[in-house]
Amino acid sequence: MSEIAIFAGLVAVVVGYLEGGGPPLIVGIVLCALGVIEVTAREHFSGFRSHASLLAAIPTVAVEFVLVQVLPRSWPRVTALVGDAIVFGLLFWPLRRRFARARQTRIARVARPPRG
């Protein structure tokens, strides 16, 4: 299902780009992002492939957007960067540990001889 969302988002991005921006471009980007998030989360939490960096970066980008909008322009932009580093660090390590546990479970299931 997520592959369909990614493809539909790509089509919407192309249409939006050719029309000079606007709603199709935004919808396409959001649809692609949702499809990619779903695939990466599924692979990560099943222990197939680690996507800890990407999964930690997505909320970090949202925090960056909020901080840039909320902080006064007189504040140095490094303030937002520090907030980003904190959010990324707080998310990356637990995600990495969760992947390692899921990977061990996946390997144990594969290595277990069949019953019967």
URZI-V665387 format. One record per pair of residues at least 24 apart in sequence whose ideal C-beta (glycine too) atoms are under 6 Angstrom apart, sorted by the first residue. I is the first residue (numbers start at 1). J is the second residue. D is the distance in Angstrom with one decimal. If there is no record, write none. Layout:
i = <I	I>
j = <J	J>
d = <D	D>
//
This chain:
i = <2	2	2	5	5	6	6	44	45	47	47	47	50	52	52	52	52	55	56	56	56	56	60	60	60	63>
j = <35	38	39	31	35	32	35	99	102	102	103	106	99	92	95	96	99	95	88	91	92	95	84	87	88	87>
d = <4.3	4.3	4.9	5.5	3.6	5.5	3.7	5.6	5.8	3.3	4.0	3.7	4.6	5.5	4.0	4.5	5.9	5.4	5.1	3.9	4.2	5.7	5.1	4.9	4.6	4.8>
//
